[in-house]
Amino acid sequence: MSLWLFGVLGFLLIALVGYFVWALGSFASVVGLVLALIPLTIVFLGVRLIDRWEPEPKRLVAFAIAWGAVAAVGLTLLVDTALTLLLDIRSEEFTAVVQAPIVEELWKGLGVFLIFLLARRAFDGPVDGIVYGALVGAGFAFTENIQYFGLSLIEGGGEQLTVTFVVRGLFSPFAHAMFTAITGFAIGLVARRHGSAQAALGAGALGLVGAILLHALWNGSATFADFFGLYFTLQVPLFIGFILCIVALRREEARLTRARLEDYAAAGWFTPEEVTMLATPAGRKVGLAWASQLRGDRRPLMRAFIKDATALAAVRQRAITGRDPLAVDDERALLIRTRATRAALLSY
């Protein structure tokens, strides 16, 4: 990940801190910050569950959250201010249902696309896309919540702040994560097949349309209808559908891992029993339990074995699709490492 991007994010962060202190004051900003950490933590832990099979690099996780929390919010504020000055838009309904979904999802989606462009070897499929998109959305919601919570405290005191926190922080912490996850999912579908920038841009644009429409529907339910009524009849079913989609994708990811490891088993690198252990949640649990009973508790070695084998399966998939010129070198290194880890596990 390019250092200049983190430099830009650092500059925007300083500008955002100044904006919040100016607009909300120090006390309201701090209160908003502390409360906004709660839904951010909820979403982050949820995304960690999605990402357990093949965890994404920590630097990309940090970048995704930072892009959403700093760059996407900062750019959205600039565009919103420009539109207000140029077009004199005063309709809150238009802003909530049309302007906000388009502007916010555009900048959030750009963050996911940048991750694909700059780290496409860590962008293996739709699950990765959902993870990156959800993290960008979580970061955006975090900063947005600071503003909403701070304004609620200033305008309505503790009572209004409580209502705002319950609605945004507890009832719908995953909203922004779901919106941008649609864009990430679309880019991830392309990443699994061939990974060209042009194809990812086209797929991302289609995903962006879906993200905008869902965002507009969500905001519209709060603007034009009974929020709590539609929350249980529309928003909860959408969230359940989102979870079911992730479960299906996780199963597909495990199936793909098994298929690629079976390629290596056919060549003698793994035994069929090892493939079953490495490519199923139940097998991994059994493997870790077995490793814990070995001399010195060798669960760290088993975790490394599982991690490298999963990475090896992903490398194999990239090699098959021909989208990673460095796959052969990675494959060789991972094969050597898994063999060494196995030897350490079985040593006496």
LINUR-V649638 format. One record per pair of residues at least 4 apart in sequence whose C-alpha atoms are under 6 Angstrom apart, sorted by the first residue. I is the first residue (numbers start at 1). J is the second residue. Records with the same first field share a line. If there is no record, write none. Layout:
I = J ; J
//
This chain:
13 = 70
19 = 23
20 = 24
21 = 25 ; 26
24 = 28 ; 29
28 = 32 ; 150
29 = 150
32 = 36 ; 146 ; 149 ; 150
33 = 146
36 = 142 ; 145 ; 146
37 = 41
39 = 169 ; 173
40 = 44 ; 142
48 = 52
51 = 55
60 = 64
63 = 67
64 = 135 ; 136
65 = 135 ; 136 ; 139
66 = 70
67 = 71 ; 72
68 = 72 ; 136 ; 137 ; 139 ; 140
69 = 139 ; 140 ; 143
70 = 74
71 = 75
72 = 76 ; 107 ; 108
76 = 80 ; 104
82 = 86
83 = 87
84 = 88 ; 89
93 = 97
94 = 98
95 = 99 ; 100
96 = 100
97 = 216 ; 219 ; 220
100 = 104
101 = 105 ; 212 ; 215 ; 216
102 = 212
105 = 109
112 = 133
114 = 118
115 = 119
116 = 120
123 = 128
124 = 191 ; 192
125 = 188 ; 189 ; 191 ; 192
126 = 185 ; 188 ; 189
129 = 133 ; 184 ; 185 ; 188
130 = 134 ; 181 ; 184 ; 185
133 = 180 ; 181 ; 184
134 = 138 ; 177 ; 181
137 = 176 ; 177 ; 180
138 = 177
141 = 145
145 = 149
146 = 150
149 = 161
151 = 155
152 = 156 ; 160 ; 161
153 = 157 ; 158 ; 161
156 = 160
164 = 168
165 = 169
166 = 170
167 = 171
168 = 172
169 = 173
177 = 181
179 = 211
180 = 211
181 = 185
182 = 207 ; 211
183 = 204 ; 207 ; 208
184 = 188
186 = 203 ; 204 ; 207
187 = 200 ; 203 ; 204
190 = 195 ; 200
191 = 195
194 = 321 ; 323
200 = 204
204 = 208
212 = 216
216 = 220
220 = 224
221 = 225 ; 227
222 = 227
227 = 231
230 = 234
231 = 235
232 = 236
254 = 279
257 = 279 ; 313
258 = 279
260 = 313
261 = 313
264 = 269
265 = 269 ; 270 ; 271
274 = 278
275 = 279
277 = 283 ; 284
278 = 284 ; 306
288 = 299
291 = 298 ; 299
292 = 297 ; 298 ; 299
305 = 338
308 = 312
315 = 327
318 = 323 ; 324
319 = 327
327 = 331
343 = 347
//
